Amino acid sequence: MSQGVGSEMNGSRSARLATVMLVATCLVAGVAIRSEGQTAAKTTAESIENGTVCQCGCNQTVSGCNHEGCGSKAEMQDMAEKEVASGKDSAAILQDFVLRYGTKVLATPPPSGFNLAVWILPIVGGFIGLALVVMLVRRWRQVPAGAPPGPAPVDPEIMVEVEEEMKRLG
């Protein structure tokens, strides 16, 4: 009877743990999205080049493109330098790049629409996985209701037969 009460308590603990994990995940995701929306005080051409993907097909940032004589890299660097020199902030410059090349130019997807899943799902998945591991470990550590508390007793007759067999072989 006490086993049933204990398992009910563990079930409610698991439910509370899952609820706490879900709330924590939502808070972390909200902070990540809010901090992503804030822009740096000083915009540089290098920061824009690090935030955009070169369009030559190398799948690297503009500053990291290693193709010699890459026309796309040179064009995008010139555009970034002109935009920074004109006094635009990084959000406006990145928006100009998006208008010219599409959202594929951004090194990190914007946290909106379907792309929001890219920002939230890894965090949610991590917390869900951690909760599952905690619940499994707790379940594995519980002793089954009908299990004896220690090792099973050995039948003395079988022990005598084993000793006789060992004497014959040894």
C-alpha positions in Angstrom: 0.0 0.0 0.0 2.8 2.4 0.8 4.4 1.7 -2.6 1.3 3.0 -4.4 1.4 6.2 -2.3 5.2 6.7 -3.0 4.8 6.1 -6.7 1.9 8.7 -6.8 4.2 11.2 -5.0 7.0 10.5 -7.5 4.5 11.0 -10.4 3.5 14.4 -9.0 7.1 15.3 -8.5 7.8 14.4 -12.1 4.9 16.5 -13.2 6.2 19.4 -11.1 9.7 19.0 -12.5 8.4 18.9 -16.0 6.4 22.1 -15.4 9.4 23.9 -13.9 11.5 22.8 -16.8 8.9 24.1 -19.3 8.7 27.5 -17.6 12.5 27.7 -17.4 12.7 26.9 -21.1 10.2 29.6 -22.0 12.1 32.2 -19.9 15.5 31.3 -21.5 14.0 31.4 -25.0 12.4 34.8 -24.2 15.7 36.2 -23.0 17.6 34.8 -26.0 15.1 36.4 -28.4 15.2 39.7 -26.6 19.0 39.9 -26.5 19.1 39.0 -30.2 17.0 42.0 -31.0 19.4 44.4 -29.4 22.0 46.0 -31.6 25.6 46.9 -30.9 26.3 50.6 -30.3 29.0 50.8 -33.0 28.5 49.2 -36.4 31.6 48.1 -38.3 32.0 46.7 -41.8 33.7 43.6 -40.2 30.7 42.9 -38.0 28.4 43.1 -41.0 30.8 40.8 -42.9 30.7 38.3 -40.0 26.9 38.4 -40.0 26.4 37.7 -43.7 27.0 34.6 -45.9 29.1 34.9 -49.1 26.9 34.2 -52.1 29.6 32.4 -54.1 28.4 29.0 -52.7 31.1 28.5 -50.1 28.6 28.7 -47.2 31.0 30.8 -45.2 30.7 34.3 -43.9 31.9 37.1 -46.1 34.9 37.7 -43.9 35.7 33.9 -43.9 35.3 33.3 -47.6 38.6 31.7 -48.8 38.1 31.8 -52.5 40.7 33.8 -54.3 39.3 36.6 -56.4 35.7 35.9 -55.2 33.6 38.5 -56.9 30.7 38.0 -54.4 33.0 38.6 -51.4 34.4 41.8 -52.9 31.0 43.2 -53.9 29.5 42.4 -50.4 32.5 44.0 -48.6 32.2 47.1 -50.7 28.5 47.3 -50.0 29.1 46.9 -46.2 31.8 49.6 -46.2 29.6 52.1 -48.1 26.6 51.4 -45.8 28.7 51.8 -42.6 30.3 55.0 -44.0 26.8 56.4 -44.7 26.1 56.1 -41.0 23.4 53.3 -41.0 23.1 51.0 -38.1 23.6 47.2 -38.4 19.9 46.4 -38.5 19.4 48.7 -41.5 22.4 47.4 -43.3 21.4 43.8 -42.8 17.9 44.7 -44.0 19.5 46.1 -47.2 21.5 42.9 -47.7 18.2 40.9 -47.2 16.4 43.1 -49.8 19.2 42.5 -52.3 20.1 38.8 -51.7 17.2 37.4 -49.6 17.2 35.9 -46.1 19.7 33.3 -47.1 22.4 36.0 -46.8 22.1 36.1 -43.1 24.5 34.0 -41.1 22.0 33.4 -38.4 18.3 33.1 -39.1 16.1 35.9 -37.8 14.1 34.9 -34.7 10.7 35.3 -36.2 8.1 33.0 -38.0 9.3 29.5 -38.7 12.9 30.4 -38.0 11.9 30.9 -34.4 11.9 27.2 -34.0 15.7 27.2 -34.8 16.2 29.3 -31.7 13.8 27.6 -29.3 13.8 23.9 -30.2 17.4 23.1 -29.1 16.7 24.7 -25.7 13.4 23.0 -25.3 14.8 19.7 -26.5 17.7 19.9 -24.0 15.3 20.5 -21.1 13.0 17.7 -22.2 15.9 15.3 -22.6 17.2 16.3 -19.1 13.8 15.8 -17.6 13.5 12.3 -19.3 16.9 11.3 -18.0 16.1 12.4 -14.4 12.8 10.5 -14.6 14.4 7.3 -16.0 17.2 7.4 -13.4 14.6 7.7 -10.6 12.6 4.9 -12.0 15.7 2.6 -12.4 16.7 3.3 -8.8 13.3 2.2 -7.4 13.0 -1.3 -6.0 10.2 -3.3 -7.6 7.3 -4.1 -5.2 7.7 -7.9 -5.1 11.5 -8.1 -5.2 13.4 -9.5 -2.3 15.7 -7.0 -0.5 18.9 -8.8 -1.1 20.5 -11.7 -3.1 18.4 -14.9 -3.3 19.3 -17.6 -0.8 21.2 -20.6 -2.2 19.8 -24.1 -1.8 22.3 -26.0 0.4 21.8 -29.2 -1.6 22.9 -27.5 -4.8 25.9 -25.9 -3.0 27.0 -29.4 -1.9 26.7 -30.8 -5.4 28.7 -27.9 -6.8 31.5 -28.4 -4.2 31.6 -32.1 -5.0 31.8 -31.4 -8.8 34.7 -28.9 -8.2 36.6 -31.5 -6.1 36.2 -34.1 -8.9 37.5 -31.6 -11.5 40.3 -30.1 -9.4 
